[in-house]
Amino acid sequence: MRVLHICSYYLSSNLFFKLFQNLDSIGVESTVFVPLSHNDREYWDRSEDKRQHVDIARFLSASDRFLYHQKAYKVFHYLETHYDLTQYDCIHAHSLFTNGLVAQLIYKKYKIPYIVALRNTDLNFFFKYFFIYRKDGIQIMRDAKRVIFLSESYKERTFKKYVPDMNRQEIASHCEVIPNGIDDFWLNNKQERINPIGTELKIINVGSIGKNKNQLLVAKAVRKLNENGTPASFTVVGDITDYNYCNKLKMVLPEIDILPFMRKECLIDCYRSHNFFVMTSYKETFGLVYAEAMSQGLPVIYSKGEGFDRQFPEGTVGYSVDPMSVEDLVTKIQMIINNYNRLAENCLKYCELFNWRKLAKKYKAIYEECLTIS
């Protein structure tokens, strides 16, 4: 089976590489097309890309970023002139608007079925602010053989806010929720025992230090726990993107432990020395760090309505919170303390759901199903 992936965001994360690598290992021949402008930066080392066909094509102009339809037609024309599109069995567009319109154009001309993923930028940028493109997004989902959401909460928000009543049943009939996977390192080095809560509750957060990650809420909750007689500490691991925000954290909780970004080989020991993981971001597409923490036996607290919410039934591996409410967070922390062993055991069990090889098999099955759908 040959699949053409249209993936504008390939260079911003190694997530896509892990997916394509695992697809290749189970017999899916992937061509990864990455349309960029000459000004786009490369974020990570692509030295391993030789294992798969990745075409980094720099032909777009800076203005194309703001000319949605023009950009899509330019990408479509590039593909037509540089590829034999008829050799592909399926198209996988890795975003609804930026990549999905290109896949739709290919489908209309060549009748090659496509699947499309809805990402954070689709929901919180295109659908939210670009009213004139909403009809495009709906039609792309209607024409797709499958629409992939990273979480049930994102699917629910999309349908509730943006999908017209007359299209809901039709689109819902071919939607699937498939999360991202985590690096094999975490599953190969899964914690073997639960780290018991000692005399001090140890909370960890991993992520860039800035307003969106909302560490200030956690700092306030930890301060309140200490004031109420529950000894607790808070560690944040990540690059500082907003120094003013970081200073506010230190003012609220002077004893906060702020550590720089660290490689996974060091981060794993940091996870294992803590009791549970809290990240209450305002916006979060998925949040791989939740799954990483789970692999080390840490129950998790996540934002209600954001990417990780509803990956599991409430109270299975942790709890969702209102990212604006210190009281809600303190309550959920107490609930984790009261159910700690059960939650930690579930985390070690269910982290296997984020195995890239298993997820790649799901995608392969979807590609094969697309060929049988009229």
C-alpha positions as CSV (number, residue, x, y, z in Angstrom):
1,M,0.0,0.0,0.0
2,R,1.3,3.5,-1.0
3,V,0.2,6.5,1.0
4,L,1.0,10.2,0.3
5,H,1.2,12.2,3.5
6,I,0.7,16.0,3.2
7,C,2.3,17.3,6.4
8,S,3.2,21.0,6.6
9,Y,4.1,20.6,10.3
10,Y,6.6,17.8,9.9
11,L,9.6,19.8,11.0
12,S,8.0,21.1,14.1
13,S,7.9,17.8,15.9
14,N,9.3,14.3,15.7
15,L,5.8,12.9,16.3
16,F,5.2,12.5,12.6
17,F,8.6,10.8,12.1
18,K,7.6,8.2,14.7
19,L,4.3,7.5,12.9
20,F,5.9,7.2,9.5
21,Q,8.7,5.0,10.8
22,N,6.2,2.6,12.3
23,L,4.0,2.6,9.2
24,D,7.0,1.6,7.2
25,S,7.7,-1.3,9.5
26,I,4.3,-2.8,8.9
27,G,4.3,-2.6,5.1
28,V,2.9,0.9,4.4
29,E,5.0,2.7,1.9
30,S,4.8,6.4,2.9
31,T,5.8,9.4,0.9
32,V,5.9,12.5,3.1
33,F,5.4,15.8,1.3
34,V,6.3,18.9,3.4
35,P,5.4,22.2,1.6
36,L,7.3,25.1,3.0
37,S,8.3,28.7,2.3
38,H,12.0,29.7,2.1
39,N,11.7,31.4,5.5
40,D,10.4,28.4,7.5
41,R,12.8,27.1,10.1
42,E,13.9,23.5,10.7
43,Y,13.4,22.6,14.3
44,W,15.0,19.2,14.8
45,D,17.6,16.9,13.4
46,R,16.3,14.9,10.4
47,S,19.3,12.6,10.2
48,E,17.1,9.5,10.4
49,D,14.8,10.6,7.6
50,K,16.8,8.5,5.2
51,R,14.7,5.6,6.4
52,Q,11.7,7.0,4.6
53,H,10.9,9.2,1.6
54,V,10.6,12.8,2.9
55,D,10.3,15.6,0.4
56,I,11.0,19.0,2.0
57,A,9.8,21.3,-0.8
58,R,10.6,25.0,-0.4
59,F,8.6,26.8,-3.1
60,L,6.0,28.9,-1.2
61,S,6.2,32.6,-0.6
62,A,5.8,34.4,2.7
63,S,2.5,35.9,1.5
64,D,1.0,32.4,0.8
65,R,0.6,32.0,4.6
66,F,-2.2,34.5,4.4
67,L,-3.7,33.5,1.1
68,Y,-5.4,30.2,2.0
69,H,-6.9,29.1,-1.3
70,Q,-3.9,30.3,-3.4
71,K,-1.5,28.4,-1.2
72,A,-3.6,25.2,-1.5
73,Y,-3.8,25.4,-5.3
74,K,0.0,26.2,-5.5
75,V,0.7,23.0,-3.5
76,F,-1.7,21.0,-5.6
77,H,0.0,22.2,-8.8
78,Y,3.4,21.4,-7.4
79,L,2.3,17.8,-6.6
80,E,0.8,17.4,-10.0
81,T,4.0,18.4,-11.8
82,H,6.5,16.6,-9.5
83,Y,4.6,13.4,-8.6
84,D,2.6,10.7,-10.4
85,L,-0.4,11.0,-8.1
86,T,-2.1,7.9,-9.6
87,Q,0.5,5.6,-8.0
88,Y,-0.9,6.3,-4.5
89,D,-3.7,4.3,-2.9
90,C,-4.6,6.9,-0.2
91,I,-3.8,10.5,0.9
92,H,-3.3,11.4,4.5
93,A,-3.7,15.1,5.2
94,H,-2.2,15.9,8.6
95,S,-4.3,19.0,9.2
96,L,-7.8,20.0,8.2
97,F,-7.3,23.4,6.6
98,T,-3.7,23.7,5.6
99,N,-3.3,20.2,4.2
100,G,-6.9,19.0,3.9
101,L,-7.9,21.3,1.0
102,V,-4.9,20.0,-1.0
103,A,-6.1,16.4,-0.3
104,Q,-9.6,17.3,-1.4
105,L,-8.4,18.8,-4.7
106,I,-6.5,15.6,-5.4
107,Y,-9.6,13.5,-4.5
108,K,-11.8,15.6,-6.8
109,K,-9.5,15.2,-9.8
110,Y,-8.0,11.8,-9.3
111,K,-10.6,10.1,-7.1
112,I,-7.9,9.0,-4.6
113,P,-9.5,8.7,-1.2
114,Y,-8.2,10.7,1.7
115,I,-8.3,10.9,5.5
116,V,-7.7,14.1,7.4
117,A,-6.7,15.0,10.9
118,L,-8.0,17.9,12.9
119,R,-5.3,19.7,14.9
120,N,-5.1,22.5,17.5
121,T,-4.6,25.2,14.8
122,D,-7.7,24.0,12.9
123,L,-10.0,24.2,16.0
124,N,-8.5,27.2,17.8
125,F,-7.4,29.3,14.8
126,F,-9.1,28.6,11.5
127,F,-12.5,27.6,12.7
128,K,-12.5,30.2,15.5
129,Y,-11.3,33.2,13.6
130,F,-11.7,32.6,9.9
131,F,-15.4,32.5,9.4
132,I,-15.1,32.6,5.6
133,Y,-13.3,29.3,5.6
134,R,-15.6,27.3,7.9
135,K,-17.6,26.0,4.9
136,D,-14.4,24.8,3.4
137,G,-13.5,22.9,6.6
138,I,-17.0,21.3,6.8
139,Q,-16.8,20.2,3.1
140,I,-13.3,18.8,3.5
141,M,-14.6,16.6,6.4
142,R,-17.6,15.5,4.4
143,D,-15.5,14.4,1.4
144,A,-12.9,12.6,3.6
145,K,-13.2,8.9,4.1
146,R,-12.1,9.4,7.7
147,V,-11.7,12.4,10.0
148,I,-9.2,11.8,12.8
149,F,-9.3,13.7,16.1
150,L,-6.6,13.4,18.7
151,S,-9.1,13.4,21.6
152,E,-12.8,13.0,22.3
153,S,-12.9,16.5,23.8
154,Y,-11.6,18.1,20.5
155,K,-14.2,16.1,18.6
156,E,-17.0,17.2,20.9
157,R,-15.9,20.9,20.7
158,T,-15.7,20.8,16.9
159,F,-19.2,19.3,16.5
160,K,-20.7,21.5,19.2
161,K,-19.4,24.8,17.9
162,Y,-18.7,24.5,14.2
163,V,-20.5,21.6,12.5
164,P,-24.0,22.5,11.3
165,D,-26.9,20.3,12.5
166,M,-27.6,19.1,9.0
167,N,-24.0,17.7,8.6
168,R,-23.4,16.3,12.0
169,Q,-24.7,12.8,11.4
170,E,-23.0,12.4,8.1
171,I,-19.6,13.6,9.4
172,A,-19.9,11.7,12.7
173,S,-20.3,8.4,10.8
174,H,-16.7,8.5,9.6
175,C,-14.9,10.1,12.6
176,E,-12.3,8.3,14.7
177,V,-10.3,9.4,17.8
178,I,-6.7,8.3,17.7
179,P,-4.2,9.9,20.1
180,N,-0.5,10.5,19.5
181,G,2.0,8.0,20.7
182,I,5.0,8.4,22.9
183,D,8.6,7.5,22.3
184,D,9.4,3.9,22.7
185,F,11.9,4.9,25.4
186,W,9.1,5.5,27.9
187,L,7.4,2.1,27.3
188,N,10.7,0.2,27.2
189,N,11.6,1.8,30.5
190,K,8.2,1.7,32.2
191,Q,8.3,2.0,36.0
192,E,8.0,-1.3,37.7
193,R,6.8,0.0,41.1
194,I,4.6,2.8,42.4
195,N,6.5,5.6,44.1
196,P,4.6,6.0,47.5
197,I,3.6,9.4,48.8
198,G,5.9,10.2,51.7
199,T,5.8,13.0,54.2
200,E,5.6,15.6,51.4
201,L,3.5,15.4,48.2
202,K,5.7,15.9,45.2
203,I,4.1,17.4,42.1
204,I,5.8,17.8,38.8
205,N,5.0,19.8,35.6
206,V,7.0,19.4,32.3
207,G,6.6,22.1,29.7
208,S,7.7,25.5,28.6
209,I,7.3,28.1,31.3
210,G,4.7,30.7,30.2
211,K,1.1,31.8,30.4
212,N,-0.5,29.0,28.3
213,K,1.0,26.2,30.4
214,N,-0.6,27.8,33.4
215,Q,1.9,26.8,36.1
216,L,0.8,29.7,38.2
217,L,-2.5,27.9,39.0
218,V,-0.5,24.9,40.2
219,A,1.8,27.1,42.3
220,K,-1.2,28.7,44.0
221,A,-2.8,25.3,44.7
222,V,0.5,24.0,46.2
223,R,0.7,27.1,48.4
224,K,-2.9,26.5,49.6
225,L,-2.2,22.8,50.3
226,N,0.8,23.8,52.5
227,E,-1.4,26.4,54.3
228,N,-4.0,23.8,54.9
229,G,-1.6,21.3,56.5
230,T,-0.8,19.1,53.5
231,P,3.0,19.4,52.9
232,A,3.6,19.7,49.1
233,S,6.3,20.7,46.7
234,F,6.2,21.7,43.0
235,T,8.8,21.1,40.3
236,V,8.7,22.6,36.8
237,V,10.9,21.3,34.1
238,G,11.2,23.3,30.9
239,D,12.5,26.3,29.0
240,I,11.5,29.7,30.2
241,T,9.6,31.5,27.4
242,D,8.3,34.3,29.6
243,Y,10.6,35.6,32.4
244,N,8.0,37.9,33.9
245,Y,5.7,34.9,34.3
246,C,8.5,32.9,35.8
247,N,9.1,35.7,38.4
248,K,5.4,35.6,39.3
249,L,5.7,31.8,40.0
250,K,8.6,32.5,42.4
251,M,6.6,35.2,44.1
252,V,3.6,32.9,44.7
253,L,5.7,29.9,45.7
254,P,9.3,31.0,46.6
255,E,10.4,27.3,47.2
256,I,9.3,26.2,43.7
257,D,12.0,24.1,41.9
258,I,12.5,25.3,38.3
259,L,14.7,23.0,36.2
260,P,15.9,23.6,32.6
261,F,14.7,21.4,29.7
262,M,16.3,18.0,30.0
263,R,16.7,15.0,27.7
264,K,14.4,12.0,28.3
265,E,17.3,10.0,29.8
266,C,17.4,12.5,32.7
267,L,13.8,13.4,32.8
268,I,12.8,9.8,33.6
269,D,14.5,10.0,36.9
270,C,12.8,13.3,37.6
271,Y,9.4,11.7,37.0
272,R,10.2,8.8,39.2
273,S,11.1,11.0,42.1
274,H,7.7,12.6,42.1
275,N,4.2,11.4,42.9
276,F,2.0,12.8,40.2
277,F,1.9,15.1,37.2
278,V,-0.1,18.3,36.8
279,M,-0.5,20.4,33.7
280,T,-3.5,22.7,33.4
281,S,-2.8,24.4,30.1
282,Y,-5.3,26.8,28.6
283,K,-4.9,25.2,25.2
284,E,-3.4,21.8,24.6
285,T,-3.8,19.7,21.4
286,F,-2.9,16.5,23.2
287,G,0.0,16.7,25.6
288,L,2.4,13.8,25.3
289,V,3.9,14.5,28.7
290,Y,0.8,13.2,30.3
291,A,1.4,9.8,28.7
292,E,5.1,9.9,29.5
293,A,4.3,10.6,33.2
294,M,1.8,7.7,33.2
295,S,4.5,5.3,32.0
296,Q,6.4,6.1,35.2
297,G,3.3,5.5,37.4
298,L,2.3,9.1,37.9
299,P,-1.4,9.9,38.0
300,V,-2.2,13.0,36.0
301,I,-4.3,16.1,36.3
302,Y,-5.3,17.9,33.0
303,S,-7.5,20.7,31.7
304,K,-11.1,20.1,31.2
305,G,-12.1,20.3,27.6
306,E,-8.5,20.2,26.2
307,G,-6.6,17.6,24.4
308,F,-6.0,14.9,27.1
309,D,-9.5,15.3,28.6
310,R,-11.6,12.2,27.9
311,Q,-8.8,10.1,26.7
312,F,-10.0,7.9,29.6
313,P,-13.1,8.0,31.8
314,E,-12.8,10.5,34.6
315,G,-11.0,9.0,37.6
316,T,-9.2,6.2,35.6
317,V,-5.7,7.7,35.4
318,G,-6.4,11.1,37.0
319,Y,-8.8,14.0,36.9
320,S,-9.7,17.0,34.7
321,V,-9.8,20.5,36.2
322,D,-11.1,24.0,35.4
323,P,-7.8,25.8,34.5
324,M,-9.2,28.9,36.1
325,S,-10.0,27.4,39.5
326,V,-7.5,26.9,42.3
327,E,-10.2,25.4,44.4
328,D,-11.0,22.8,41.8
329,L,-7.4,21.8,41.5
330,V,-6.9,21.5,45.2
331,T,-10.0,19.2,45.3
332,K,-8.7,17.0,42.5
333,I,-5.2,16.8,44.2
334,Q,-7.0,15.5,47.3
335,M,-8.9,13.0,45.2
336,I,-5.7,11.6,43.8
337,I,-4.2,11.3,47.2
338,N,-7.3,9.3,48.3
339,N,-7.1,7.0,45.3
340,Y,-3.4,7.1,44.6
341,N,-2.5,3.4,44.3
342,R,-5.4,2.5,42.1
343,L,-4.7,5.5,39.8
344,A,-1.0,4.8,39.6
345,E,-1.6,1.1,38.7
346,N,-4.0,2.2,36.0
347,C,-1.4,4.6,34.6
348,L,1.1,1.8,34.2
349,K,-1.5,-0.4,32.5
350,Y,-3.0,2.1,30.1
351,C,0.1,3.9,29.0
352,E,0.5,1.0,26.5
353,L,-2.4,2.6,24.5
354,F,0.1,5.2,23.4
355,N,2.4,2.7,21.7
356,W,3.2,4.0,18.2
357,R,3.3,0.5,16.6
358,K,-0.2,-0.2,17.8
359,L,-1.4,3.2,16.6
360,A,0.3,2.7,13.2
361,K,-1.7,-0.6,12.8
362,K,-4.9,1.4,13.4
363,Y,-3.9,3.8,10.6
364,K,-3.1,1.0,8.3
365,A,-6.5,-0.6,8.9
366,I,-8.1,2.8,8.1
367,Y,-6.1,3.2,4.9
368,E,-7.3,-0.3,3.8
369,E,-10.9,0.5,4.7
370,C,-10.7,3.6,2.6
371,L,-10.1,1.5,-0.5
372,T,-13.4,-0.3,0.0
373,I,-15.6,2.7,0.7
374,S,-17.5,3.9,-2.3
